[in-house]
Amino acid sequence: MSGPAKRTLAFACKAMGGTVVGAPAVRAATRFVGAASDSREVKPGRLFFALAGERVDGFDFCTAAAHAGAAGLVVASGRGRPTGCSGVPVIAVADPRKALGDLAAAVRKQYGGRVVGVTGSNGKTTTKELIAAALSPAGQVLRTQGNLNTDVGLPLTVLEATGKEDFWVLEMAMRAPGEIAFLAHIAQPHVALVTNVASAHLGRLGSLDAVARAKGEIFAGLAADGIAVLPFDEPRLQPEVAGLPEARKRRFGFAGAGSPLALARNFVRIMEFIPAGVAGSLVRLSVGYQPIVVRLPLAGEHNARNAAAALAVSQALGVPLLPAAAALQGATLPPHRSHVLSLGGRTLLDDCYNANPTSMSAALRALVGSAGRFGRAFAILGDMLELGDGAAALHRAIGAEAVKLGVAGLAAVGPLGANIAEGAIAAGLLASRAVALDDPEAAARVVSAWSAPGDWILVKASRGMHLERAVAALQRKL
């Protein structure tokens, strides 16, 4: 795939409502390719957006961006021309962050392919990667890289596009109401997917109903005749799609043969999930009367749901389902997301990129289900952040659930993680097998000593806990 499309600075100026600061003037023929908000990411020809953050001010890095070859600098009005940037056009805008979104929205309007928007409390990145894999037999796919799923990351992704792709798959994250609406306004997706509604960001949003409303903003941003994809068993999302006719909805999930949706053409139904150890899992699905078998390189029923969501998106876009399903086997994920590793006869489930109660519960079920009858299940679990006043109780509930599911031992890391150990002990796990520690590496040493060949070990916590250190320690130890 070639690099980002070339566009003129005059086009950018108009899209952002910007004005040129001093000389040199922006000539209509002056072009840029892509954009960056980090001066270290500037390559020759890129636009640099001087964003003000909590810790650093991008304006202070304009000189570095200019020396790196920036085609232009986008700064807040009233700040003037940065020093040491002679010869580089400077465009003043009311708000550089909003201007970045406005420019991306203008680029999106020129795009002739199909756009998929993906959000949800859990599994956004995994599902985005599965969708990209499923669509790949039908054409060229641009997808959000890493965690570029914010009001900065999504516009940067759009500006990196060649414009010749057949599909864009854009992940959307949020921490407050209105943020998904802003991203959906930029993306104008032809297909909008909400993977699920769960207890993430409760500390900011207050309730699951509020989470559903915030995630559901993606449906209001649908392009004309766009299609909404959602779990069939999530009633909180129903009000968010109430204004759409059934023909513009696709649903996915587990459902019994007696369900009225079981043979519905617009329902991707999971009929059977079979753990396959280090190989991942085998998933049997159906769309109406069409049976589909997916060999998924991921563990856990929650990833079967993510695969079903990807196929629902494929169906909505008219991509043949059998090639799409076959392509799922080759999906690859960024680090620390449901990665299965073999270590000294044990199997490590590295899922430490992020966590909330729902995803933690799903990972524990995947752990125990994959360990099966012949292996034991152990876990290194850390704090789940941004849960608000009920955080301690939610952590204790996870500990109790781990014991109920059959986890043989767990090491909890962090001040909130200590509640996980307390909940496990209260549920009947021996205190010697439910320990609270401050150090991820110490947790790895404890669990590796408990385990033996044939056992499974889960590592999971919120991103801020940096439990990849426990993963690295297990790799060294085992």
C-alpha positions in Angstrom: 0.0 0.0 0.0 1.3 3.5 -0.9 1.6 6.3 1.7 -0.9 8.9 2.7 -2.8 10.8 0.1 -1.3 14.2 -0.9 -3.5 17.2 -0.1 -3.0 20.9 -0.4 -2.5 23.2 2.6 -5.2 25.4 1.1 -7.6 22.5 1.4 -6.5 22.0 5.1 -6.9 25.7 5.8 -10.4 25.8 4.4 -11.5 22.6 6.2 -10.1 23.9 9.6 -11.3 27.5 9.2 -7.6 28.5 9.7 -5.7 31.6 8.8 -2.0 31.9 7.9 0.3 33.5 10.4 2.8 35.8 8.8 5.0 34.8 5.9 5.4 32.6 4.0 1.9 32.5 2.6 0.2 29.2 2.0 0.3 28.6 -1.7 -2.5 26.6 -3.3 0.0 24.1 -4.7 1.8 23.5 -1.3 1.0 19.9 -0.3 1.2 17.8 2.8 0.9 14.0 3.5 -0.6 12.8 6.7 -0.3 14.4 10.1 1.2 14.1 13.6 0.6 15.5 17.0 3.9 14.2 18.4 7.0 16.0 17.1 8.8 12.6 17.3 6.4 11.2 14.8 6.8 14.0 12.2 8.2 12.9 8.9 8.9 15.2 5.9 5.7 16.5 4.4 3.4 15.9 7.5 1.3 18.5 9.1 2.1 19.0 12.8 -0.8 19.8 15.2 0.5 21.7 18.3 -2.0 20.3 20.8 -2.0 21.4 24.4 -2.0 18.5 26.9 -2.1 18.0 30.6 1.6 17.7 30.9 3.1 19.1 27.7 2.3 21.9 25.2 2.7 21.0 21.6 3.5 24.6 20.8 6.8 24.1 22.5 7.7 21.4 20.0 7.0 23.3 16.8 10.7 24.0 16.2 11.5 20.3 16.4 8.6 19.5 14.1 9.8 22.1 11.6 13.4 20.7 11.7 11.9 17.2 11.1 10.4 18.4 7.8 6.9 19.4 8.7 5.0 20.8 5.7 3.0 23.1 8.1 2.3 23.8 11.7 -1.2 24.1 13.1 -1.3 26.3 16.3 -3.9 28.0 18.4 -4.9 31.5 17.4 -3.2 34.3 19.3 0.0 32.4 20.0 1.8 33.8 16.9 4.6 32.2 14.9 6.8 29.8 16.8 10.4 30.8 17.0 12.9 28.9 14.8 10.3 28.0 12.2 11.1 30.4 9.4 10.1 29.0 6.0 7.4 26.7 7.4 3.7 27.7 6.9 1.9 28.3 10.2 -1.9 28.0 10.3 -3.8 29.5 13.2 -7.1 27.9 14.3 -9.5 28.4 17.2 -8.7 24.9 18.6 -6.0 22.7 17.1 -7.7 19.5 18.5 -11.0 20.3 16.9 -9.3 21.5 13.7 -7.6 18.0 13.5 -11.1 16.5 13.6 -12.5 18.9 11.1 -9.7 18.2 8.6 -10.3 14.4 9.0 -14.0 14.9 8.4 -13.3 16.8 5.2 -11.0 13.9 4.1 -13.7 11.4 5.0 -16.2 13.2 2.7 -13.8 12.6 -0.2 -13.5 8.9 0.4 -15.4 6.5 -1.9 -15.0 3.3 0.0 -16.9 1.8 3.0 -16.3 2.8 6.6 -16.9 0.6 9.7 -17.0 2.2 13.1 -16.3 0.0 16.2 -16.9 0.8 19.8 -17.9 -1.1 23.0 -16.9 -1.6 26.6 -14.8 -4.7 25.9 -13.2 -6.2 22.9 -13.0 -3.2 20.6 -9.5 -3.7 19.4 -9.9 -7.5 19.1 -13.1 -7.1 17.1 -11.5 -4.4 14.9 -8.7 -6.8 14.0 -11.2 -9.6 13.3 -13.3 -7.3 11.1 -10.2 -6.2 9.2 -9.2 -9.9 8.6 -12.8 -10.8 7.6 -12.9 -8.0 5.0 -9.5 -8.7 3.6 -10.7 -11.2 1.0 -12.9 -8.5 -0.5 -10.3 -5.7 -0.8 -7.7 -3.5 0.7 -8.4 -2.5 4.4 -7.1 0.4 6.5 -7.6 -0.2 10.2 -6.8 1.8 13.3 -3.3 1.0 14.5 -2.6 0.3 18.2 -4.7 2.5 20.5 -5.2 5.4 18.0 -8.9 5.4 18.8 -9.4 8.8 20.4 -10.4 12.3 19.2 -6.7 12.6 18.2 -5.9 9.0 17.1 -8.9 8.5 14.8 -8.4 11.7 12.8 -4.7 10.8 12.5 -5.7 7.4 11.1 -8.0 9.0 8.5 -5.2 11.4 7.4 -2.8 8.4 7.0 -5.1 6.8 4.4 -4.3 6.6 0.8 -8.0 7.0 -0.1 -7.7 4.0 -2.4 -8.6 1.4 0.2 -11.8 -0.5 -0.1 -12.6 -0.4 3.6 -11.7 1.7 6.6 -12.2 0.0 10.0 -12.1 2.7 12.7 -12.0 2.0 16.4 -13.6 4.5 18.7 -12.9 4.9 22.4 -14.6 7.2 25.0 -14.5 8.2 28.6 -17.4 10.7 28.7 -20.7 11.4 26.9 -20.3 13.2 23.5 -16.9 11.7 22.6 -18.3 8.9 20.4 -20.7 11.3 18.8 -17.7 13.5 17.8 -15.8 10.5 16.4 -18.9 9.2 14.5 -19.4 12.6 13.0 -15.9 12.4 11.6 -16.1 8.8 10.4 -19.8 8.8 9.1 -19.7 4.9 9.2 -21.6 2.8 6.8 -21.7 0.1 9.4 -21.6 0.9 13.2 -20.9 -1.8 15.7 -21.2 -1.8 19.5 -19.5 -5.0 20.8 -21.1 -4.8 24.3 -22.1 -2.6 27.2 -20.2 -3.3 30.5 -19.0 -1.7 33.7 -16.1 0.3 32.2 -15.8 3.9 33.1 -18.5 3.7 35.8 -16.5 6.2 37.8 -17.1 8.8 35.1 -20.5 7.7 33.7 -22.2 6.4 36.8 -24.4 3.7 35.4 -24.6 1.0 32.7 -27.5 2.9 31.1 -25.3 5.9 30.8 -22.6 3.7 29.2 -25.1 2.4 26.7 -26.2 5.9 25.8 -22.6 7.0 25.3 -21.7 4.0 23.2 -25.0 4.2 21.3 -24.0 7.7 20.0 -22.2 5.8 17.2 -25.5 4.9 15.6 -26.6 8.5 15.4 -23.5 9.1 13.2 -24.4 6.4 10.6 -24.2 7.4 7.0 -27.4 7.5 5.0 -28.9 3.9 4.9 -26.1 2.8 7.3 -26.4 -0.4 9.3 -26.2 -0.9 13.0 -24.6 -4.1 14.4 -25.2 -5.0 18.1 -25.5 -7.9 20.5 -29.0 -9.4 20.3 -29.0 -9.9 24.1 -28.2 -6.3 25.2 -31.5 -4.6 26.0 -29.8 -1.3 27.0 -28.8 -0.7 23.3 -32.3 -1.2 22.0 -33.4 2.5 22.6 -30.3 3.6 20.7 -31.5 1.8 17.5 -35.2 2.2 18.0 -35.4 4.7 15.1 -33.9 2.3 12.6 -35.9 -0.2 10.5 -35.1 -3.8 11.1 -33.6 -4.0 7.6 -30.8 -1.7 8.9 -29.9 -3.9 11.9 -27.7 -6.9 12.3 -27.4 -8.9 15.5 -25.0 -11.5 16.9 -24.5 -13.7 19.9 -25.5 -17.0 21.5 -29.1 -18.2 21.1 -30.9 -21.5 21.5 -32.5 -23.2 18.5 -35.9 -22.2 19.8 -35.1 -18.5 19.7 -37.2 -16.5 17.2 -33.9 -15.1 15.9 -32.3 -18.6 15.4 -32.8 -18.7 11.7 -33.1 -15.0 11.0 -31.0 -13.9 8.0 -29.7 -10.9 9.8 -28.6 -12.8 13.0 -25.1 -14.4 13.3 -25.8 -17.1 15.8 -23.1 -18.9 17.8 -24.2 -22.5 18.1 -21.1 -24.1 19.6 -17.8 -23.1 21.1 -15.0 -25.6 21.5 -11.8 -24.7 23.3 -8.7 -25.9 21.4 -5.9 -25.2 23.9 -2.9 -23.2 22.5 -4.6 -23.3 19.0 -7.4 -21.1 20.3 -10.9 -22.3 19.7 -13.3 -23.8 17.2 -16.6 -21.9 16.7 -19.7 -23.2 14.9 -22.1 -20.4 13.8 -25.0 -19.9 11.5 -26.5 -17.1 9.5 -30.0 -18.1 8.7 -29.7 -21.6 7.2 -26.0 -21.1 6.3 -23.6 -23.0 8.7 -20.2 -21.5 9.2 -17.2 -23.0 11.1 -14.4 -20.7 12.3 -11.0 -21.8 13.5 -10.2 -18.9 15.8 -6.7 -18.2 17.1 -8.1 -16.9 20.3 -9.4 -18.4 23.6 -12.7 -17.7 25.3 -16.4 -17.5 24.5 -16.1 -13.7 24.5 -13.9 -14.0 21.5 -16.4 -16.2 19.8 -18.8 -13.3 20.2 -16.2 -10.9 18.7 -15.9 -13.2 15.7 -19.6 -13.3 15.3 -19.7 -9.5 15.4 -17.0 -9.4 12.6 -19.1 -11.7 10.4 -22.2 -9.6 11.1 -20.2 -6.6 9.8 -19.1 -8.6 6.8 -22.7 -9.6 6.0 -23.8 -6.0 6.3 -21.2 -5.0 3.7 -22.1 -7.8 1.4 -18.8 -9.6 1.8 -19.2 -13.4 1.2 -19.3 -15.1 4.6 -17.3 -18.2 3.9 -14.1 -16.4 2.7 -14.6 -13.9 5.5 -14.8 -16.7 8.1 -11.8 -18.5 6.7 -9.8 -15.3 6.9 -10.5 -15.0 10.7 -8.0 -17.8 11.3 -5.2 -15.5 10.2 -6.1 -12.5 12.4 -3.3 -11.1 14.6 -3.7 -8.9 17.6 -1.6 -6.2 19.2 0.4 -7.3 22.3 -1.2 -8.4 25.5 -4.7 -9.0 24.1 -5.7 -12.7 24.5 -2.3 -13.9 23.5 -1.7 -17.6 24.2 1.9 -18.5 24.9 3.5 -21.9 25.8 6.0 -21.6 28.6 7.8 -24.6 30.2 4.8 -26.8 29.7 2.4 -24.3 31.0 0.1 -22.1 28.9 0.0 -18.4 29.5 -3.0 -16.4 28.6 -1.6 -12.8 28.3 -4.6 -10.5 28.4 -3.1 -7.7 30.5 -3.7 -4.7 28.2 -6.9 -3.6 30.0 -9.6 -4.9 32.3 -13.0 -4.2 33.8 -15.3 -6.5 35.7 -17.0 -7.9 32.6 -13.8 -8.5 30.7 -12.1 -9.9 33.8 -15.0 -12.4 34.2 -14.8 -13.4 30.6 -11.1 -14.0 30.8 -11.5 -16.1 33.9 -14.1 -18.3 32.1 -11.7 -18.6 29.2 -8.9 -19.6 31.5 -10.8 -22.3 33.3 -12.5 -23.6 30.1 -9.1 -23.8 28.3 -7.4 -25.6 31.2 -10.1 -28.2 31.0 -10.2 -31.3 33.1 -6.5 -32.1 33.1 -4.9 -28.7 33.9 -5.2 -26.4 36.8 -6.0 -22.7 36.4 -4.0 -19.9 38.1 -4.3 -16.2 37.7 -2.3 -13.0 38.3 -4.9 -10.2 38.6 -4.5 -6.5 39.2 -6.5 -3.4 39.8 -9.5 -2.6 37.5 -9.5 1.2 37.4 -12.1 3.9 36.9 -14.9 1.9 38.6 -16.0 4.6 41.1 -17.2 4.2 44.6 -18.1 0.5 44.2 -14.6 -0.5 43.1 -13.7 -2.5 46.2 -16.9 -4.6 46.1 -16.5 -5.2 42.4 -13.0 -6.5 43.0 -14.1 -8.8 45.8 -16.8 -10.2 43.5 -14.2 -11.1 40.9 -12.2 -13.0 43.6 -15.3 -14.9 44.5 -16.1 -15.7 40.9 -12.6 -17.0 40.3 -13.1 -19.5 43.1 -16.6 -20.5 41.9 -15.2 -21.1 38.4 -12.4 -23.3 39.8 -9.3 -21.2 39.8 -6.7 -23.1 41.9 -4.8 -20.0 43.0 -4.4 -16.4 42.4 -2.0 -13.6 43.1 -3.5 -10.1 43.2 -1.5 -7.0 42.5 -2.2 -3.4 43.7 -4.4 -1.8 46.4 -7.7 -2.7 44.7 -6.3 -6.1 43.7 -6.0 -6.9 47.4 -9.8 -7.0 47.4 -9.7 -9.8 44.8 -7.7 -11.9 47.2 -10.1 -11.1 50.0 -13.0 -12.1 47.9 -11.4 -15.4 46.9 -10.6 -16.3 50.5 -14.1 -15.4 51.7 -15.4 -17.8 48.9 -13.3 -20.7 50.2 -9.9 -20.5 48.6 -7.0 -21.2 51.0 -5.3 -18.1 52.1 -2.0 -19.7 51.0 -3.3 -19.7 47.4 -4.8 -16.2 47.4 -2.1 -13.7 48.0 -2.0 -9.9 47.7 1.3 -8.4 46.5 2.6 -5.0 45.4 5.0 -6.2 42.7 4.0 -8.0 39.4 7.3 -9.8 39.4 6.7 -11.2 42.9 3.3 -12.4 41.8 4.9 -14.1 38.8 7.4 -15.9 41.1 4.6 -17.1 43.4 2.4 -18.4 40.6 5.2 -20.1 38.7 6.1 -22.0 41.9 2.5 -23.1 42.3 2.1 -24.3 38.7 3.2 -27.4 36.9 3.3 -28.5 33.3 -0.3 -28.7 31.9 -1.5 -25.8 33.9 -2.9 -22.5 32.5 -2.0 -19.0 33.9 -4.0 -15.8 33.2 -2.5 -12.3 33.6 -5.0 -9.5 33.5 -5.5 -5.9 34.9 -6.1 -2.4 33.8 -3.4 -0.9 31.6 -2.1 1.4 34.4 -1.0 -1.6 36.4 1.7 -2.6 33.8 1.2 -6.3 34.4 3.3 -7.0 31.3 6.1 -7.1 33.8 4.5 -10.2 35.3 4.3 -11.7 31.7 8.0 -11.0 31.2 8.9 -12.4 34.6 7.0 -15.6 33.8 8.8 -15.9 30.5 12.1 -15.6 32.3 11.2 -18.0 35.1 9.5 -20.7 33.0 
